[in-house]
Amino acid sequence: MLAVIKTGGKQYLVSPGDTIKVEKLETEEGKEITFDEVLLLDNDGVAQIGTPTVKGATVTGKVVKQGKGDKVIIFKYKPKKRYKRKIGHRQTFTEVEIINIGK
């Protein structure tokens, strides 16, 4: 069983047992979370495509951990103008283990 879910402005292809990193969700570690925006549901070769979502379909997951990604360096430079800026950024994420895909 496969599903395509939408969260945080991105789409993820998931199946039970998968672990995905999504944009930070305000949920504590160990708690369950339900994704209602299911765009596609595939059950043993029979695909249901939503318009825009599949009605009644949900994906349940468990929050494994909250964390920060690797540091990304942003460096701006303009030659001959004595201008340079160095900025770092670490994006926060939530790691979710997919438990169940239901209709």
Chimera marker file (.cmm) of the C-alpha trace (Angstrom):
<marker_set name="trace">
<marker id="1" x="0.000" y="0.000" z="0.000" r="1" g="1" b="0" radius="0.5"/>
<marker id="2" x="1.353" y="3.416" z="-1.012" r="1" g="1" b="0" radius="0.5"/>
<marker id="3" x="0.176" y="6.976" z="-0.507" r="1" g="1" b="0" radius="0.5"/>
<marker id="4" x="1.267" y="10.468" z="-1.477" r="1" g="1" b="0" radius="0.5"/>
<marker id="5" x="0.746" y="12.964" z="1.359" r="1" g="1" b="0" radius="0.5"/>
<marker id="6" x="1.163" y="16.723" z="1.458" r="1" g="1" b="0" radius="0.5"/>
<marker id="7" x="2.608" y="18.489" z="4.499" r="1" g="1" b="0" radius="0.5"/>
<marker id="8" x="4.664" y="21.615" z="4.908" r="1" g="1" b="0" radius="0.5"/>
<marker id="9" x="4.213" y="22.572" z="1.248" r="1" g="1" b="0" radius="0.5"/>
<marker id="10" x="5.918" y="19.381" z="0.045" r="1" g="1" b="0" radius="0.5"/>
<marker id="11" x="4.694" y="15.989" z="-1.146" r="1" g="1" b="0" radius="0.5"/>
<marker id="12" x="5.987" y="12.640" z="0.157" r="1" g="1" b="0" radius="0.5"/>
<marker id="13" x="5.535" y="9.096" z="-1.185" r="1" g="1" b="0" radius="0.5"/>
<marker id="14" x="5.048" y="6.850" z="1.863" r="1" g="1" b="0" radius="0.5"/>
<marker id="15" x="4.246" y="3.269" z="2.779" r="1" g="1" b="0" radius="0.5"/>
<marker id="16" x="3.844" y="1.644" z="6.213" r="1" g="1" b="0" radius="0.5"/>
<marker id="17" x="7.200" y="1.318" z="7.985" r="1" g="1" b="0" radius="0.5"/>
<marker id="18" x="8.842" y="4.265" z="6.208" r="1" g="1" b="0" radius="0.5"/>
<marker id="19" x="10.590" y="7.039" z="8.143" r="1" g="1" b="0" radius="0.5"/>
<marker id="20" x="10.446" y="10.523" z="6.623" r="1" g="1" b="0" radius="0.5"/>
<marker id="21" x="11.754" y="13.963" z="7.599" r="1" g="1" b="0" radius="0.5"/>
<marker id="22" x="9.140" y="16.690" z="7.198" r="1" g="1" b="0" radius="0.5"/>
<marker id="23" x="9.038" y="20.399" z="8.006" r="1" g="1" b="0" radius="0.5"/>
<marker id="24" x="8.750" y="20.992" z="11.749" r="1" g="1" b="0" radius="0.5"/>
<marker id="25" x="5.394" y="19.982" z="13.250" r="1" g="1" b="0" radius="0.5"/>
<marker id="26" x="4.279" y="21.187" z="16.699" r="1" g="1" b="0" radius="0.5"/>
<marker id="27" x="3.925" y="17.682" z="18.174" r="1" g="1" b="0" radius="0.5"/>
<marker id="28" x="5.825" y="16.024" z="21.000" r="1" g="1" b="0" radius="0.5"/>
<marker id="29" x="8.064" y="13.004" z="20.487" r="1" g="1" b="0" radius="0.5"/>
<marker id="30" x="6.287" y="9.659" z="20.827" r="1" g="1" b="0" radius="0.5"/>
<marker id="31" x="2.826" y="11.018" z="19.962" r="1" g="1" b="0" radius="0.5"/>
<marker id="32" x="0.794" y="9.970" z="16.933" r="1" g="1" b="0" radius="0.5"/>
<marker id="33" x="-0.063" y="12.364" z="14.133" r="1" g="1" b="0" radius="0.5"/>
<marker id="34" x="-2.630" y="12.059" z="11.340" r="1" g="1" b="0" radius="0.5"/>
<marker id="35" x="-2.123" y="13.427" z="7.837" r="1" g="1" b="0" radius="0.5"/>
<marker id="36" x="-5.464" y="14.199" z="6.166" r="1" g="1" b="0" radius="0.5"/>
<marker id="37" x="-4.158" y="15.631" z="2.882" r="1" g="1" b="0" radius="0.5"/>
<marker id="38" x="-3.733" y="12.377" z="0.929" r="1" g="1" b="0" radius="0.5"/>
<marker id="39" x="-3.286" y="13.140" z="-2.770" r="1" g="1" b="0" radius="0.5"/>
<marker id="40" x="-2.988" y="9.556" z="-4.064" r="1" g="1" b="0" radius="0.5"/>
<marker id="41" x="-3.783" y="6.156" z="-2.580" r="1" g="1" b="0" radius="0.5"/>
<marker id="42" x="-2.557" y="2.882" z="-4.132" r="1" g="1" b="0" radius="0.5"/>
<marker id="43" x="-4.019" y="-0.321" z="-2.724" r="1" g="1" b="0" radius="0.5"/>
<marker id="44" x="-2.629" y="-3.458" z="-4.420" r="1" g="1" b="0" radius="0.5"/>
<marker id="45" x="-2.366" y="-1.867" z="-7.868" r="1" g="1" b="0" radius="0.5"/>
<marker id="46" x="-5.689" y="-0.013" z="-7.676" r="1" g="1" b="0" radius="0.5"/>
<marker id="47" x="-4.912" y="3.707" z="-7.616" r="1" g="1" b="0" radius="0.5"/>
<marker id="48" x="-7.257" y="6.401" z="-6.325" r="1" g="1" b="0" radius="0.5"/>
<marker id="49" x="-6.296" y="9.905" z="-7.378" r="1" g="1" b="0" radius="0.5"/>
<marker id="50" x="-7.754" y="12.767" z="-5.379" r="1" g="1" b="0" radius="0.5"/>
<marker id="51" x="-9.330" y="15.925" z="-6.719" r="1" g="1" b="0" radius="0.5"/>
<marker id="52" x="-7.365" y="17.448" z="-4.942" r="1" g="1" b="0" radius="0.5"/>
<marker id="53" x="-7.463" y="14.945" z="-2.032" r="1" g="1" b="0" radius="0.5"/>
<marker id="54" x="-8.840" y="11.426" z="-1.612" r="1" g="1" b="0" radius="0.5"/>
<marker id="55" x="-11.971" y="11.645" z="0.520" r="1" g="1" b="0" radius="0.5"/>
<marker id="56" x="-11.794" y="9.728" z="3.806" r="1" g="1" b="0" radius="0.5"/>
<marker id="57" x="-8.169" y="8.659" z="3.381" r="1" g="1" b="0" radius="0.5"/>
<marker id="58" x="-5.744" y="9.226" z="6.259" r="1" g="1" b="0" radius="0.5"/>
<marker id="59" x="-2.133" y="8.370" z="6.993" r="1" g="1" b="0" radius="0.5"/>
<marker id="60" x="-1.116" y="7.808" z="10.611" r="1" g="1" b="0" radius="0.5"/>
<marker id="61" x="2.438" y="8.259" z="11.833" r="1" g="1" b="0" radius="0.5"/>
<marker id="62" x="4.418" y="8.430" z="15.064" r="1" g="1" b="0" radius="0.5"/>
<marker id="63" x="6.814" y="11.291" z="15.804" r="1" g="1" b="0" radius="0.5"/>
<marker id="64" x="10.267" y="9.768" z="16.313" r="1" g="1" b="0" radius="0.5"/>
<marker id="65" x="12.242" y="12.964" z="16.996" r="1" g="1" b="0" radius="0.5"/>
<marker id="66" x="12.501" y="16.704" z="16.526" r="1" g="1" b="0" radius="0.5"/>
<marker id="67" x="15.824" y="18.000" z="15.229" r="1" g="1" b="0" radius="0.5"/>
<marker id="68" x="17.871" y="20.380" z="13.136" r="1" g="1" b="0" radius="0.5"/>
<marker id="69" x="19.424" y="19.657" z="9.760" r="1" g="1" b="0" radius="0.5"/>
<marker id="70" x="22.995" y="20.280" z="8.638" r="1" g="1" b="0" radius="0.5"/>
<marker id="71" x="24.272" y="23.839" z="8.507" r="1" g="1" b="0" radius="0.5"/>
<marker id="72" x="24.016" y="25.610" z="5.157" r="1" g="1" b="0" radius="0.5"/>
<marker id="73" x="26.388" y="28.536" z="4.544" r="1" g="1" b="0" radius="0.5"/>
<marker id="74" x="25.043" y="31.549" z="2.649" r="1" g="1" b="0" radius="0.5"/>
<marker id="75" x="27.859" y="33.762" z="1.358" r="1" g="1" b="0" radius="0.5"/>
<marker id="76" x="27.199" y="37.016" z="-0.516" r="1" g="1" b="0" radius="0.5"/>
<marker id="77" x="30.050" y="38.836" z="-2.248" r="1" g="1" b="0" radius="0.5"/>
<marker id="78" x="30.355" y="41.800" z="-4.622" r="1" g="1" b="0" radius="0.5"/>
<marker id="79" x="33.764" y="42.298" z="-6.197" r="1" g="1" b="0" radius="0.5"/>
<marker id="80" x="35.554" y="45.667" z="-5.869" r="1" g="1" b="0" radius="0.5"/>
<marker id="81" x="32.899" y="47.039" z="-3.487" r="1" g="1" b="0" radius="0.5"/>
<marker id="82" x="34.185" y="45.735" z="-0.101" r="1" g="1" b="0" radius="0.5"/>
<marker id="83" x="30.905" y="43.890" z="0.425" r="1" g="1" b="0" radius="0.5"/>
<marker id="84" x="30.690" y="40.385" z="1.845" r="1" g="1" b="0" radius="0.5"/>
<marker id="85" x="28.227" y="38.658" z="4.186" r="1" g="1" b="0" radius="0.5"/>
<marker id="86" x="28.459" y="35.172" z="5.680" r="1" g="1" b="0" radius="0.5"/>
<marker id="87" x="25.286" y="33.709" z="7.185" r="1" g="1" b="0" radius="0.5"/>
<marker id="88" x="24.555" y="30.185" z="8.453" r="1" g="1" b="0" radius="0.5"/>
<marker id="89" x="21.181" y="28.419" z="8.615" r="1" g="1" b="0" radius="0.5"/>
<marker id="90" x="19.952" y="25.149" z="10.133" r="1" g="1" b="0" radius="0.5"/>
<marker id="91" x="16.449" y="24.050" z="9.122" r="1" g="1" b="0" radius="0.5"/>
<marker id="92" x="14.326" y="22.349" z="11.798" r="1" g="1" b="0" radius="0.5"/>
<marker id="93" x="12.576" y="19.076" z="10.976" r="1" g="1" b="0" radius="0.5"/>
<marker id="94" x="10.348" y="16.396" z="12.467" r="1" g="1" b="0" radius="0.5"/>
<marker id="95" x="11.132" y="12.733" z="11.830" r="1" g="1" b="0" radius="0.5"/>
<marker id="96" x="7.945" y="10.679" z="11.422" r="1" g="1" b="0" radius="0.5"/>
<marker id="97" x="7.545" y="6.905" z="11.156" r="1" g="1" b="0" radius="0.5"/>
<marker id="98" x="4.511" y="5.889" z="9.073" r="1" g="1" b="0" radius="0.5"/>
<marker id="99" x="2.351" y="3.376" z="10.942" r="1" g="1" b="0" radius="0.5"/>
<marker id="100" x="-0.866" y="2.963" z="8.959" r="1" g="1" b="0" radius="0.5"/>
<marker id="101" x="-2.536" y="4.027" z="5.720" r="1" g="1" b="0" radius="0.5"/>
<marker id="102" x="-6.316" y="3.864" z="5.932" r="1" g="1" b="0" radius="0.5"/>
<marker id="103" x="-9.391" y="4.626" z="3.863" r="1" g="1" b="0" radius="0.5"/>
<link id1="1" id2="2" r="1" g="1" b="0" radius="0.2"/>
<link id1="2" id2="3" r="1" g="1" b="0" radius="0.2"/>
<link id1="3" id2="4" r="1" g="1" b="0" radius="0.2"/>
<link id1="4" id2="5" r="1" g="1" b="0" radius="0.2"/>
<link id1="5" id2="6" r="1" g="1" b="0" radius="0.2"/>
<link id1="6" id2="7" r="1" g="1" b="0" radius="0.2"/>
<link id1="7" id2="8" r="1" g="1" b="0" radius="0.2"/>
<link id1="8" id2="9" r="1" g="1" b="0" radius="0.2"/>
<link id1="9" id2="10" r="1" g="1" b="0" radius="0.2"/>
<link id1="10" id2="11" r="1" g="1" b="0" radius="0.2"/>
<link id1="11" id2="12" r="1" g="1" b="0" radius="0.2"/>
<link id1="12" id2="13" r="1" g="1" b="0" radius="0.2"/>
<link id1="13" id2="14" r="1" g="1" b="0" radius="0.2"/>
<link id1="14" id2="15" r="1" g="1" b="0" radius="0.2"/>
<link id1="15" id2="16" r="1" g="1" b="0" radius="0.2"/>
<link id1="16" id2="17" r="1" g="1" b="0" radius="0.2"/>
<link id1="17" id2="18" r="1" g="1" b="0" radius="0.2"/>
<link id1="18" id2="19" r="1" g="1" b="0" radius="0.2"/>
<link id1="19" id2="20" r="1" g="1" b="0" radius="0.2"/>
<link id1="20" id2="21" r="1" g="1" b="0" radius="0.2"/>
<link id1="21" id2="22" r="1" g="1" b="0" radius="0.2"/>
<link id1="22" id2="23" r="1" g="1" b="0" radius="0.2"/>
<link id1="23" id2="24" r="1" g="1" b="0" radius="0.2"/>
<link id1="24" id2="25" r="1" g="1" b="0" radius="0.2"/>
<link id1="25" id2="26" r="1" g="1" b="0" radius="0.2"/>
<link id1="26" id2="27" r="1" g="1" b="0" radius="0.2"/>
<link id1="27" id2="28" r="1" g="1" b="0" radius="0.2"/>
<link id1="28" id2="29" r="1" g="1" b="0" radius="0.2"/>
<link id1="29" id2="30" r="1" g="1" b="0" radius="0.2"/>
<link id1="30" id2="31" r="1" g="1" b="0" radius="0.2"/>
<link id1="31" id2="32" r="1" g="1" b="0" radius="0.2"/>
<link id1="32" id2="33" r="1" g="1" b="0" radius="0.2"/>
<link id1="33" id2="34" r="1" g="1" b="0" radius="0.2"/>
<link id1="34" id2="35" r="1" g="1" b="0" radius="0.2"/>
<link id1="35" id2="36" r="1" g="1" b="0" radius="0.2"/>
<link id1="36" id2="37" r="1" g="1" b="0" radius="0.2"/>
<link id1="37" id2="38" r="1" g="1" b="0" radius="0.2"/>
<link id1="38" id2="39" r="1" g="1" b="0" radius="0.2"/>
<link id1="39" id2="40" r="1" g="1" b="0" radius="0.2"/>
<link id1="40" id2="41" r="1" g="1" b="0" radius="0.2"/>
<link id1="41" id2="42" r="1" g="1" b="0" radius="0.2"/>
<link id1="42" id2="43" r="1" g="1" b="0" radius="0.2"/>
<link id1="43" id2="44" r="1" g="1" b="0" radius="0.2"/>
<link id1="44" id2="45" r="1" g="1" b="0" radius="0.2"/>
<link id1="45" id2="46" r="1" g="1" b="0" radius="0.2"/>
<link id1="46" id2="47" r="1" g="1" b="0" radius="0.2"/>
<link id1="47" id2="48" r="1" g="1" b="0" radius="0.2"/>
<link id1="48" id2="49" r="1" g="1" b="0" radius="0.2"/>
<link id1="49" id2="50" r="1" g="1" b="0" radius="0.2"/>
<link id1="50" id2="51" r="1" g="1" b="0" radius="0.2"/>
<link id1="51" id2="52" r="1" g="1" b="0" radius="0.2"/>
<link id1="52" id2="53" r="1" g="1" b="0" radius="0.2"/>
<link id1="53" id2="54" r="1" g="1" b="0" radius="0.2"/>
<link id1="54" id2="55" r="1" g="1" b="0" radius="0.2"/>
<link id1="55" id2="56" r="1" g="1" b="0" radius="0.2"/>
<link id1="56" id2="57" r="1" g="1" b="0" radius="0.2"/>
<link id1="57" id2="58" r="1" g="1" b="0" radius="0.2"/>
<link id1="58" id2="59" r="1" g="1" b="0" radius="0.2"/>
<link id1="59" id2="60" r="1" g="1" b="0" radius="0.2"/>
<link id1="60" id2="61" r="1" g="1" b="0" radius="0.2"/>
<link id1="61" id2="62" r="1" g="1" b="0" radius="0.2"/>
<link id1="62" id2="63" r="1" g="1" b="0" radius="0.2"/>
<link id1="63" id2="64" r="1" g="1" b="0" radius="0.2"/>
<link id1="64" id2="65" r="1" g="1" b="0" radius="0.2"/>
<link id1="65" id2="66" r="1" g="1" b="0" radius="0.2"/>
<link id1="66" id2="67" r="1" g="1" b="0" radius="0.2"/>
<link id1="67" id2="68" r="1" g="1" b="0" radius="0.2"/>
<link id1="68" id2="69" r="1" g="1" b="0" radius="0.2"/>
<link id1="69" id2="70" r="1" g="1" b="0" radius="0.2"/>
<link id1="70" id2="71" r="1" g="1" b="0" radius="0.2"/>
<link id1="71" id2="72" r="1" g="1" b="0" radius="0.2"/>
<link id1="72" id2="73" r="1" g="1" b="0" radius="0.2"/>
<link id1="73" id2="74" r="1" g="1" b="0" radius="0.2"/>
<link id1="74" id2="75" r="1" g="1" b="0" radius="0.2"/>
<link id1="75" id2="76" r="1" g="1" b="0" radius="0.2"/>
<link id1="76" id2="77" r="1" g="1" b="0" radius="0.2"/>
<link id1="77" id2="78" r="1" g="1" b="0" radius="0.2"/>
<link id1="78" id2="79" r="1" g="1" b="0" radius="0.2"/>
<link id1="79" id2="80" r="1" g="1" b="0" radius="0.2"/>
<link id1="80" id2="81" r="1" g="1" b="0" radius="0.2"/>
<link id1="81" id2="82" r="1" g="1" b="0" radius="0.2"/>
<link id1="82" id2="83" r="1" g="1" b="0" radius="0.2"/>
<link id1="83" id2="84" r="1" g="1" b="0" radius="0.2"/>
<link id1="84" id2="85" r="1" g="1" b="0" radius="0.2"/>
<link id1="85" id2="86" r="1" g="1" b="0" radius="0.2"/>
<link id1="86" id2="87" r="1" g="1" b="0" radius="0.2"/>
<link id1="87" id2="88" r="1" g="1" b="0" radius="0.2"/>
<link id1="88" id2="89" r="1" g="1" b="0" radius="0.2"/>
<link id1="89" id2="90" r="1" g="1" b="0" radius="0.2"/>
<link id1="90" id2="91" r="1" g="1" b="0" radius="0.2"/>
<link id1="91" id2="92" r="1" g="1" b="0" radius="0.2"/>
<link id1="92" id2="93" r="1" g="1" b="0" radius="0.2"/>
<link id1="93" id2="94" r="1" g="1" b="0" radius="0.2"/>
<link id1="94" id2="95" r="1" g="1" b="0" radius="0.2"/>
<link id1="95" id2="96" r="1" g="1" b="0" radius="0.2"/>
<link id1="96" id2="97" r="1" g="1" b="0" radius="0.2"/>
<link id1="97" id2="98" r="1" g="1" b="0" radius="0.2"/>
<link id1="98" id2="99" r="1" g="1" b="0" radius="0.2"/>
<link id1="99" id2="100" r="1" g="1" b="0" radius="0.2"/>
<link id1="100" id2="101" r="1" g="1" b="0" radius="0.2"/>
<link id1="101" id2="102" r="1" g="1" b="0" radius="0.2"/>
<link id1="102" id2="103" r="1" g="1" b="0" radius="0.2"/>
</marker_set>
